[in-house]
């Protein structure tokens, strides 16, 4: 090749390379993002990742990656290449903890219109957000305590964020009043302040200035007071969510009259009262969602206004629950007969009467959730001929008066159900085999009916998605089938039926089992060791069967167990030392044949709430480690053979609420330090049980710019009745406490032991205890004056002791006292005035005290008898000296009688006399001297 040609060739190569470089630089430079914005993004990335995160790893790099407009989560304007959108939600590693953002890092982005920093553990901004073009700011689910712009000077507050249209502050930590500056952003169309800590009802009136507002969510705050009437000024409003607050008063019918564009109304979870005419909404032609649930027992809702026309709307979601619906008629809203687009209907707990309105399913072919639980619907459950509702996911008619049999073909009528709840009715007949065709059924609750027969094999093989099976309180019999395919089963409740035989190994395929209740049946044999093959078990109830033998070592594998109830069986021996009880909260072993000392395996359990060992054969003393059970609320040791003194270690149980040591052989005095125990305010920790219900949320898609973009109608659709239960004697009755009653119960029972000494006055410090029983002991002295401080006491039993003196007159101040007895003591003097509660106590409360006088006894008080038989100040010492003298005289007399009796016996019986002398002569030779 010639020099000219070579030069020409090199020139072409250089020219082509230069041209390629220009193209690259042009494409990734001039056509790419600006350099200051690229650097700004890298600085922003460093802040998000501080101190050692790895998010946004694609940002940065070589010249090819220099165009930040092509970076993930970044959007630029097609013409100017300016960054206009940053979608940085849920990007920061949560393990890095909270952080704050320096607002100056956003200064390079002059044209930024959309900023998403949601779900990032963000607690604040340093400096001022100077984003004049910003239209959308999404900072939901962070920890912000103020709105970022509020750090500006008053004169600057209107200059920034003035073009804001969407502000989402859902689930942050805003407190107090709604910031007044929000009312100045007159371009706002969507605003969410839901689930913060706002509580000033007056401040929300400032939102009424936002005339262009289309979506408003202030749900989940503590806002109280009445609904602001000025809300009817928001004529552009499409979405209004005021749920889960503390709003009170009436719902003005005029509130929605001018809001013609409303599509979504949620008022649930408040405390409205008075009357509300639902027909006032009939002119809202665009209404899709109406949600008014929660505790509205004082709210009367009327839907049957005879003068109104049919509504202009077609609802998708209609939730109207827990109110007084339609007054005395209590009929189902008739306007529903003209609704054809419904997806979710919830009319639970309204006292509705009549038949089950299955016509709703016919009219609304896409209905997904149907809940009419907690009403008074009667008659059989009847579907139309050849019905098939393929969209139905949740069907709940629990707690009604429905009779008859479950339709045998219900499995083909509702083939795609996820939850079926027919509990607490009057259904009878057999378990429908067709339920086995419900392949995606998640929850089945048929409890509290009169169903009978065997469990169909087809159901236990076909319901492969079943997670919760609740058949409690029926008349099912036989045994659990030997084969099942319930591989997803996590909760099984067969309690209070008539199942018998050995506990079936058919459960073994349910390896995900967490809750098992077979109590109150007729199962027999030994507790199977293979129960230890369910490592996720948190609750096991086998009570009130005919099980025997020992607690198997297989239980040692159940490290997650929180509730174990083996009560009322014939389980003997003791608890295996290997038993892992580190997570145990509720332990019931009462009414078995357990023997020996209270097992040391129970020591040091940090989470134990209830320990029930009553009615066994434990002996020995209460171990010192009992005081280490710091979380213990209930200690029941009644009906054993325990002895010794009541240890001071019990005084370390500062959280105790119920303690029953009755019917043992305890002796000595009552520890005065028992006044250190709580026995006090309601304890909601009891409600944290191993399991107390099941919730299902069904979404309804709703288009929105803020956090209500998906309506979740979540409600409790089944209840296992599982959890903490305590049997305790009070008011002369053996009561069972559970549910909401248990956390407010408190009591101490030391009755029928051998306790001596006086009643400690310190017990009068237990001002919030509800029940005290000290009967059947040998207590002496007088009733402490301090007992007049037991202001919450409802039952006080001091009977069958040796108490003396007068009943303290001030005890008439105990206004909650329902049961009071001091029968069979040595009390004297005039009875307390028959005022308040003491006017209700009859003669039986005082019988066995011959020196008491006054009503209701038939003994009048004379000057001699009115004076109480009160011991003098030094009575204790004199009583002690008198006892010592009596003892010496009785001992001397007994010794004399025995000695002279032996002498007389030897004198009249020569054989034994000679035998005695022979013994002395042989063994005590030194006496011969």
Buried (B, 14 or more C-beta within 10 A) or exposed (E): EEEEEEEEEEEEEEEEEEEEEEEEBEEBBEEBBBEEBBEBBBBBBBBBBEEEBEBBEEBBEEEEEBBBBBBEBBBBBEEEBBBBBBBBBEBBBEEBEEBBBEBBBBBBBBBBBBBBBBBBBBBBBEBBBBBEBBBBBBBBBBBBBBBBBEBBEEEEBEEBBBBBBBBBBBBBBBBEBBBEBBBBBEBBBBBBBBBBEBBBBEBBBBBBBBEBBBBBBBBBBBBBBEBBEBBBBBEBBBBBBBBBBBBBBBBBBEBBEBBBBBBBBBBBBBBBBEBBBBBBBBBBEBBBBBBBBBBBEEBBBBBBEEEBEEBEBBBBBBBBBBBBBBEEEBBBBEBBEEBEBBBBBBBBBBEBBBBBBBEBBEBBEEBBBBBBBBBEBBEEBEBEEEBEBEBBBBBBBBBBEBBBEBBEBBBBBBBBBBBBBBBBBEBBBBBBBBBBBBBEBBBBBBBBBEBBEBBBBBBBBBBBBBBBBBBBBBEBBBBBBEEBBBEBBBBBBBBBBEBBEEBBBBBBBBEBBBBBBBBBBEBBEBBBEEBBBBEBBBBBBBBBBEBBEBBBEBBBBBEBBBBBBBBBBEBBEBBBEEBBBEBBBBBBBBBBEBBEEBBEBBBEBEBBBBBBBBBBEBBEBBBEBBBBBBBBBBBBBBBBEBBEBBBEBBBBBEBBBBBBBBBBEBBBBBBBEBBBBBBBEBBEBBEEBBBBEBEBEBBBEBEBBBBBEEBEBEBBBBBBBBBBBBBBBBBEEEBEBBBEEBBBBBBBBBBBBEBBEBBBBBBBBBBBBBBBBBBBBEBBBBBBEBBBBBBBBBBBBBBBBBBBBBBBBEBBBBEEBBBBBBBBBBBBBBBBEBEBBBEEBEEEBBBBBEBBBBBBBEBEBEEEBBBBBEBEEEBEEEEEEEEEEEEEEEEEEEEEEEEEEEEEEBEEEEEEEEEEEEEEEEEEEEEEE
